[in-house]
Amino acid sequence: MVLLNKPGFTMMERSLDASALRQKVIANNIANVDTPNFKRSDVLFEELLENEMNGGVSGIVGNRTNPRHFYIGNRSAQVEAKIQTDESTTMNNNMNNVDVDYEMSLLAKNQLRYNVMIQQVNADFQKLRTVLGGR
């Protein structure tokens, strides 16, 4: 459907996917809080997206002499979430580096972020329904 094939909607979809992946990774970290030699993981998405949006290396881009000019090239950031494991730190005597309080705060932060994105998607769909309904 052409209405849903917009760069903003695609980025919202990728953000929701990254948030769901982050939920799984944080849950895995919490589940392994007492596992010896377990190293916590984190999901990188916002940092990669910011790097891409601020001019990261992404192929051929046209020269803009005025900020009002259109971008030439692929400006729709094709950023995928990546899982990164922290191998450099230890927290417990069993060489584990999971802090359950920190993980729970990350879980709450991720839940808030996910709720905001879902509200935005619902608002976008409501606008589409209004436009298609002719009201």
C-alpha positions in Angstrom: 0.0 0.0 0.0 1.5 3.3 -1.1 0.1 5.2 1.9 2.2 3.2 4.3 5.4 3.2 2.2 6.7 6.5 3.5 10.1 7.1 5.0 8.7 8.2 8.3 6.5 5.2 8.6 9.4 2.9 7.7 11.6 4.5 10.4 8.8 4.1 12.9 8.5 0.4 12.0 12.3 0.0 12.4 12.2 1.8 15.7 9.4 -0.5 17.0 11.4 -3.5 15.8 14.5 -2.2 17.7 12.4 -1.6 20.8 11.0 -5.2 20.7 14.5 -6.5 20.3 15.7 -4.4 23.2 12.9 -5.8 25.3 14.2 -9.4 24.6 17.8 -8.5 25.2 17.0 -6.8 28.5 14.8 -9.8 29.6 17.7 -12.1 28.7 20.1 -10.0 30.8 17.8 -10.1 33.8 17.2 -13.8 33.4 21.0 -14.4 33.5 21.7 -12.2 36.5 23.2 -15.1 38.5 24.8 -17.0 35.6 28.6 -17.2 36.0 30.6 -15.6 33.3 27.5 -14.1 31.6 28.1 -10.7 29.9 25.2 -8.3 29.4 24.2 -7.2 26.0 22.6 -4.0 24.7 20.9 -3.0 21.5 22.3 -0.2 19.4 19.8 1.6 17.3 19.4 5.2 18.2 23.1 5.8 18.0 23.3 4.2 14.6 20.3 6.1 13.3 21.7 9.4 14.6 25.0 8.7 12.9 23.2 7.9 9.6 21.0 11.0 9.8 24.0 13.3 10.5 25.8 12.3 7.4 27.2 8.9 7.9 28.8 7.2 4.9 25.9 5.9 2.9 26.8 5.9 -0.8 26.3 8.6 -3.4 24.7 11.9 -2.2 24.2 14.9 -4.4 25.7 18.3 -3.7 23.2 20.7 -2.1 24.0 24.4 -2.5 20.9 25.5 -0.6 19.2 23.9 2.4 15.9 24.0 0.5 17.2 21.8 -2.3 16.1 18.2 -2.4 18.4 15.4 -1.4 19.9 13.4 -4.2 20.6 9.8 -3.4 19.2 7.4 -0.8 18.4 9.5 2.3 16.0 6.9 3.7 18.3 5.5 6.4 18.4 1.7 6.3 19.5 1.3 9.8 19.2 -2.1 11.5 19.4 -2.6 15.3 22.5 -4.4 16.4 23.2 -6.3 19.6 26.4 -5.4 21.4 27.9 -7.4 24.2 29.9 -5.7 27.0 32.9 -7.9 27.5 35.0 -5.3 29.3 33.3 -5.1 32.7 32.6 -7.3 35.7 30.2 -6.7 38.5 30.1 -9.8 40.6 32.7 -12.3 41.8 31.4 -14.8 39.3 32.6 -12.5 36.4 29.0 -11.5 35.6 28.3 -7.9 34.7 24.5 -7.6 35.0 23.1 -5.1 37.5 19.5 -5.9 38.0 18.5 -2.4 39.1 20.1 -0.9 36.0 18.4 -3.5 33.7 15.0 -2.8 35.3 15.4 1.0 34.7 16.3 0.2 31.1 13.3 -2.0 30.8 11.0 0.9 32.1 12.7 3.4 29.7 12.2 1.0 26.8 8.5 0.5 27.7 7.9 4.2 27.8 9.6 4.7 24.4 7.6 1.8 22.9 4.3 3.3 24.2 5.1 6.7 22.7 5.9 5.1 19.3 2.7 3.1 19.4 0.7 6.3 20.2 2.3 8.0 17.2 1.5 5.1 14.9 -2.1 5.1 16.1 -2.3 8.9 15.5 -1.0 8.4 12.0 -3.5 5.7 11.3 -6.3 7.9 12.7 -5.3 10.7 10.3 -5.4 8.2 7.4 -8.8 7.0 8.5 -10.0 10.6 8.6 -8.6 11.4 5.1 -10.0 8.2 3.6 -13.4 8.7 5.3 -13.7 12.2 3.9 -14.6 13.9 7.2 
